[in-house]
C-alpha cells in the first residue's frame, strides 16, 4: 500500500472511495457537510434512511454518480476525540474499501483537529489504522487474483505541511515494523526457528546500518549464561542469543530492549496440555517486537543508543532437557532451582537482563508473553507493566497511551520476591499457582536488572489474538503488540 498526503478539498478529490469520519450523533459537519452539499444532500438523506448515528465503527456507503469519488463512505467514530477513535476509523475505512474492491482510497484526516486532536496526531492515527487494517498473513494460502487497496491518500488541510509529512513517515515506519512483528509470530515454529529469527535480525541490521552479534550455545555457555543454555538443551534446534546495537551520532543514554524468544514452548518436562501448546509458536512475540522495533529506529529518528536483545530458543522435551530440581547459575551469578520447566521464559530473560546490565544500559525495557496470570488479571487486550523505577514506568505508559496500546501498571511488593526465594538457592523459578503469578515472575526478573532502571511488559494477553471481537486494525494471530509503544517511548522528548 502506498501512503500519501494531499491538501485537497474532499469534494474535489478523484478516487475509488472517499471516507469521512462522523462523530455521534451522526450529523454531517465540516468536510462531510461540504461533500454532502456537492452531492445535493443525498449523503445526509442516505444516512438518515440507514439510521446512521455516528456510532463507532458503523458505516454507510453511497455509490456516487457525477462526482470525483466513485463511492462515499461515512464511518462513525463515536463520541470524544481520542486518537484511538481515528486509528479505528482508518482501519474500518480501508477494510470496507477492500470489500468493494476500491484500489485508490482517500481518508479525510483533518476534521478531528477541531475536536482537540492536533493535526499531526490525527494524521498519524488515521495512517496507522489504515496500514494496520490492511495487514494479512496469507503466504500459506493458494494464490488468488484478489484486488487490494493500492494507494491511500490522507486529506488534511490548513496545517503545517512539514509536521504532517513527518507524521505520515513515522506512521508508515511503525506500520511496517508492526507488520514485520506480526509476520514473525504468525510463521509456524518449523519455519521461525531461532536460526531463522537470527537471520531476520541480521538482515534488518544490514539494511538499517547497525550491528548484529549472534551468540551460539557454546559461546553463551562459556560466558556463563547457564539459564538460557539450560532451556535450550532439550531442543534439536540450536539457540541464538541475538544482540542488535543501534548507535546514532550524538546518542545520549543507552536503552536496552529485551525480548523473550521462545520460538516454540512445549512446557518441557512440565509439559503443557495439547490445547495449551496450540499457539505456542507465539511465545517469541516479545523477541519479535524487539527485532521489528530495531529495524524502524532510524526511520522514526530515535536519538538514543539502543541495544536490542532477543534470547531465542525452543523449550522442548528430550533426554537432554533440563529437569525440575536442577540448579542453574545465571550470567550474573545468581543460583536458581528449577521447580517448573514451563516457567522457562523468565530464565532466558534473566540472562538477557544480566547481559544488558553488563553492556552498560542506562535503562531496560523487556517484553514477554510471560504469564497466564496476567491475562487472568487484566484480560486479553491489556499488558501488565511492572518496574523498579517510576519515572521509566511513566514514560512507557505515556508511549503506550500515544500508541493506543493498553498497558496497566501492577505492583511489585517485597512479598512477591520473598515468594521466589529458594530454600537451597538464591531463587526458584516458580512459586506455584496463579495467585500473583505475573508479579512474582516480575519480581524474579527484577533481581537480574539490579539497580538499573527497568520496566517489564507482560504481553501474554494482547500479543496473540484469538477472539471474535477484535479492534478493526487487528487480525487473528500475532498482533505486533509493543512495537508502537516502544517507538513512541523511544522518541519521547527529554
Secondary structure as the mmCIF struct_conf table of DSSP 4:
data_model
#
loop_
_struct_conf.conf_type_id
_struct_conf.id
_struct_conf.beg_label_comp_id
_struct_conf.beg_label_asym_id
_struct_conf.beg_label_seq_id
_struct_conf.end_label_comp_id
_struct_conf.end_label_asym_id
_struct_conf.end_label_seq_id
STRN STRN1 UNK A 2 UNK A 6
HELX_RH_3T_P HELX_RH_3T_P1 UNK A 10 UNK A 12
STRN STRN2 UNK A 15 UNK A 15
BEND BEND1 UNK A 16 UNK A 16
STRN STRN3 UNK A 17 UNK A 23
TURN_TY1_P TURN_TY1_P1 UNK A 24 UNK A 25
HELX_RH_AL_P HELX_RH_AL_P1 UNK A 30 UNK A 38
TURN_TY1_P TURN_TY1_P2 UNK A 39 UNK A 41
HELX_RH_AL_P HELX_RH_AL_P2 UNK A 42 UNK A 49
TURN_TY1_P TURN_TY1_P3 UNK A 50 UNK A 51
TURN_TY1_P TURN_TY1_P4 UNK A 56 UNK A 57
STRN STRN4 UNK A 59 UNK A 63
BEND BEND2 UNK A 65 UNK A 68
STRN STRN5 UNK A 69 UNK A 69
BEND BEND3 UNK A 70 UNK A 70
STRN STRN6 UNK A 71 UNK A 78
BEND BEND4 UNK A 79 UNK A 80
HELX_RH_AL_P HELX_RH_AL_P3 UNK A 83 UNK A 99
TURN_TY1_P TURN_TY1_P5 UNK A 100 UNK A 101
BEND BEND5 UNK A 103 UNK A 103
STRN STRN7 UNK A 104 UNK A 108
BEND BEND6 UNK A 110 UNK A 110
HELX_RH_3T_P HELX_RH_3T_P2 UNK A 111 UNK A 115
TURN_TY1_P TURN_TY1_P6 UNK A 116 UNK A 116
HELX_RH_AL_P HELX_RH_AL_P4 UNK A 119 UNK A 133
TURN_TY1_P TURN_TY1_P7 UNK A 134 UNK A 134
TURN_TY1_P TURN_TY1_P8 UNK A 139 UNK A 140
BEND BEND7 UNK A 141 UNK A 141
HELX_LH_PP_P HELX_LH_PP_P1 UNK A 142 UNK A 143
STRN STRN8 UNK A 151 UNK A 155
BEND BEND8 UNK A 158 UNK A 159
HELX_RH_AL_P HELX_RH_AL_P5 UNK A 161 UNK A 186
BEND BEND9 UNK A 187 UNK A 187
TURN_TY1_P TURN_TY1_P9 UNK A 189 UNK A 191
BEND BEND10 UNK A 192 UNK A 192
HELX_RH_AL_P HELX_RH_AL_P6 UNK A 194 UNK A 208
TURN_TY1_P TURN_TY1_P10 UNK A 209 UNK A 209
STRN STRN9 UNK A 211 UNK A 215
HELX_RH_AL_P HELX_RH_AL_P7 UNK A 217 UNK A 223
TURN_TY1_P TURN_TY1_P11 UNK A 224 UNK A 224
HELX_RH_AL_P HELX_RH_AL_P8 UNK A 226 UNK A 232
TURN_TY1_P TURN_TY1_P12 UNK A 233 UNK A 234
BEND BEND11 UNK A 236 UNK A 237
HELX_LH_PP_P HELX_LH_PP_P2 UNK A 238 UNK A 239
STRN STRN10 UNK A 240 UNK A 246
TURN_TY1_P TURN_TY1_P13 UNK A 249 UNK A 250
BEND BEND12 UNK A 253 UNK A 253
STRN STRN11 UNK A 254 UNK A 265
TURN_TY1_P TURN_TY1_P14 UNK A 268 UNK A 269
BEND BEND13 UNK A 270 UNK A 270
HELX_LH_PP_P HELX_LH_PP_P3 UNK A 271 UNK A 273
HELX_RH_AL_P HELX_RH_AL_P9 UNK A 274 UNK A 277
TURN_TY1_P TURN_TY1_P15 UNK A 278 UNK A 279
HELX_RH_3T_P HELX_RH_3T_P3 UNK A 280 UNK A 284
HELX_RH_AL_P HELX_RH_AL_P10 UNK A 285 UNK A 294
TURN_TY1_P TURN_TY1_P16 UNK A 295 UNK A 296
HELX_RH_AL_P HELX_RH_AL_P11 UNK A 297 UNK A 300
TURN_TY1_P TURN_TY1_P17 UNK A 301 UNK A 301
BEND BEND14 UNK A 304 UNK A 304
STRN STRN12 UNK A 305 UNK A 315
BEND BEND15 UNK A 318 UNK A 318
TURN_TY1_P TURN_TY1_P18 UNK A 319 UNK A 320
BEND BEND16 UNK A 321 UNK A 321
TURN_TY1_P TURN_TY1_P19 UNK A 324 UNK A 325
STRN STRN13 UNK A 327 UNK A 329
TURN_TY1_P TURN_TY1_P20 UNK A 331 UNK A 332
BEND BEND17 UNK A 333 UNK A 333
STRN STRN14 UNK A 335 UNK A 337
BEND BEND18 UNK A 339 UNK A 339
TURN_TY1_P TURN_TY1_P21 UNK A 341 UNK A 342
HELX_RH_AL_P HELX_RH_AL_P12 UNK A 345 UNK A 358
TURN_TY1_P TURN_TY1_P22 UNK A 359 UNK A 360
BEND BEND19 UNK A 362 UNK A 362
STRN STRN15 UNK A 363 UNK A 368
HELX_RH_AL_P HELX_RH_AL_P13 UNK A 372 UNK A 378
TURN_TY1_P TURN_TY1_P23 UNK A 380 UNK A 381
STRN STRN16 UNK A 383 UNK A 387
BEND BEND20 UNK A 388 UNK A 388
HELX_RH_AL_P HELX_RH_AL_P14 UNK A 390 UNK A 403
TURN_TY1_P TURN_TY1_P24 UNK A 404 UNK A 404
STRN STRN17 UNK A 407 UNK A 409
HELX_RH_AL_P HELX_RH_AL_P15 UNK A 414 UNK A 419
TURN_TY1_P TURN_TY1_P25 UNK A 420 UNK A 420
STRN STRN18 UNK A 421 UNK A 421
BEND BEND21 UNK A 423 UNK A 426
STRN STRN19 UNK A 427 UNK A 428
BEND BEND22 UNK A 429 UNK A 429
BEND BEND23 UNK A 432 UNK A 434
TURN_TY1_P TURN_TY1_P26 UNK A 435 UNK A 436
HELX_RH_AL_P HELX_RH_AL_P16 UNK A 437 UNK A 449
TURN_TY1_P TURN_TY1_P27 UNK A 450 UNK A 451
BEND BEND24 UNK A 452 UNK A 452
STRN STRN20 UNK A 453 UNK A 458
TURN_TY1_P TURN_TY1_P28 UNK A 460 UNK A 463
STRN STRN21 UNK A 464 UNK A 465
BEND BEND25 UNK A 467 UNK A 469
TURN_TY1_P TURN_TY1_P29 UNK A 472 UNK A 473
BEND BEND26 UNK A 476 UNK A 476
STRN STRN22 UNK A 477 UNK A 478
TURN_TY1_P TURN_TY1_P30 UNK A 481 UNK A 482
HELX_RH_AL_P HELX_RH_AL_P17 UNK A 483 UNK A 490
TURN_TY1_P TURN_TY1_P31 UNK A 491 UNK A 491
BEND BEND27 UNK A 492 UNK A 492
#
